[in-house]
Amino acid sequence: MGELQALANIGAKLEKQLEDTGIATPEALRAAGSRQAWLNIQAIDPSACYMRLCALEGALQGVRWHD
């Protein structure tokens, strides 16, 4: 388990996608922001949907994405 999985909503798959786009730490995710991180993921995985964007924003805010 990496550092990103310690955040809400971040599992192994999403952590791997973030790392594949150069975002490997919570600080890097905060710096990029949820929208840019999602766009980066969408560039390598066109199936990245709105729920993944919500998961990323929830990770930054410390809440479950469906809340």
URDAGI-V256869 format. One record per residue. SS is DSSP state (2 for helix, 1 for strand, 0 for the rest). OMEGA is omega in degrees with one decimal (999 if undefined). NEAR is the number of other ideal C-beta (glycine too) atoms within 8 Angstrom. Layout:
BEGIN
ss = <SS & SS>
omega = <OMEGA & OMEGA>
near = <NEAR & NEAR>
END
This chain:
BEGIN
ss = <0 & 0 & 0 & 2 & 2 & 2 & 0 & 0 & 0 & 0 & 0 & 2 & 2 & 2 & 2 & 2 & 2 & 2 & 2 & 2 & 0 & 0 & 0 & 0 & 0 & 2 & 2 & 2 & 2 & 2 & 2 & 2 & 2 & 2 & 2 & 2 & 2 & 2 & 2 & 2 & 2 & 2 & 2 & 2 & 0 & 0 & 0 & 0 & 0 & 2 & 2 & 2 & 2 & 2 & 2 & 2 & 2 & 2 & 2 & 2 & 2 & 0 & 0 & 0 & 0 & 0 & 0>
omega = <179.1 & -178.6 & -175.7 & -179.8 & 176.2 & 178.4 & 176.1 & 172.0 & -176.6 & 175.9 & -176.5 & -177.4 & -179.0 & 176.2 & 179.5 & 178.7 & 177.6 & 179.2 & 178.9 & 179.2 & 175.7 & 178.4 & -172.6 & -178.2 & 175.4 & 178.9 & 178.1 & 177.2 & 177.6 & -179.4 & -179.7 & -174.5 & -175.3 & -177.3 & -178.7 & 177.2 & 179.4 & 177.8 & 177.0 & 179.1 & -178.9 & 178.1 & 179.5 & -179.7 & -177.5 & 179.2 & 179.4 & -172.7 & 180.0 & -179.7 & 177.5 & 174.8 & 178.0 & 178.3 & 179.7 & 178.2 & 176.8 & 177.6 & 179.4 & -179.0 & 179.2 & 178.4 & 175.8 & -172.8 & -176.7 & 176.6 & 999>
near = <4 & 7 & 7 & 16 & 10 & 7 & 11 & 9 & 11 & 12 & 7 & 7 & 6 & 14 & 12 & 8 & 12 & 15 & 11 & 7 & 11 & 7 & 12 & 9 & 8 & 9 & 6 & 10 & 16 & 8 & 6 & 9 & 8 & 11 & 7 & 8 & 14 & 12 & 8 & 13 & 14 & 9 & 7 & 8 & 8 & 4 & 4 & 10 & 6 & 5 & 7 & 11 & 12 & 10 & 12 & 14 & 10 & 14 & 14 & 11 & 6 & 7 & 7 & 7 & 11 & 4 & 5>
END
